[in-house]
Amino acid sequence: MSVLELTEKDLKSQLINEMDRLNREQLLLIHQFVSRIIAENLIDAVTGDWEAGTINRAAIQKAIREHRSKHPYGESS
């Protein structure tokens, strides 16, 4: 079976199993990669506000809340 055919749940499980075998430096690289993806998602969420000139602390906090509600920390599907 191709990795592209895995369900989200199976893919998460496989990734977790693979990460268990990585060393600290490799885990730090993965952490940086994931952090960048999250940051890019948040930037995308406030782009409209930025372009409209209405970016502010409230818009940023709203984007963070919306992201966290869609991607809760510590939950596995």
N, C-alpha and C positions, 0 to 999 in steps of 0.2 A: 504494500500500500504506500502510495506517495504521501509525503507530508502535507501536500495540498489537499488531500482527501480526508485528513483528520478533522474531527469535530473540534470546536473550541475547547471543550473540556479535556479531550484526549491530548490536544496539542499542549495545553497548560501542564498537564501531568507529565508529558514527555520532557518538556523544558525543565520542569522542576527536577526530574530525575537526572537530567544531563548536568544541571547546575550543581548538583550534589558532588559531582566529580571534579569540579573546577577548583583551581587554587585562588588565593586572595586577589592576585593581580588580574586574573581573568574575570572574577566577579566584579571588581572595580570597573573594568571596561564595560561590562554589561550594565552596571548601575548607571554609568555615564550615558550610555546609549538610551536606556529607558528614560532617564531624566530629561534628555534632549527631546524625545518624542512627546513627553508630557508637556514640556515647555512650548513646543511647537503647536500642540493642541490648544494650549491656553492663548497663545498669540493669535491663532486662527479665530478663537472665540471672541476676542476683543478687536479684531481688525475693523469691523464695521464701525465701532465706536471711535476708533483711531481716525478712520477716514472721515467721519462726521465731525471730528473735533470735539467729541464728548467723552473722551477717555478720562477716567478719574478713578479714584480708589474704589468707589462703589462698583463700577463696571468690572474692575479687576477681581474684586472679591466675589462678585456674582459669577464670573466665569470660573473661578476656582470652585465655588460651591456646586455649580452645574457639573463640572468635570468630576468632582468627587462623588456626586450622587450617581453618576453613570459608571464610575470605576471605583467602588469602595475599597479601601485598603484592607488587606487581611482576609478578604473573602475569596473563596475559590468556588468556581462554578462546576 
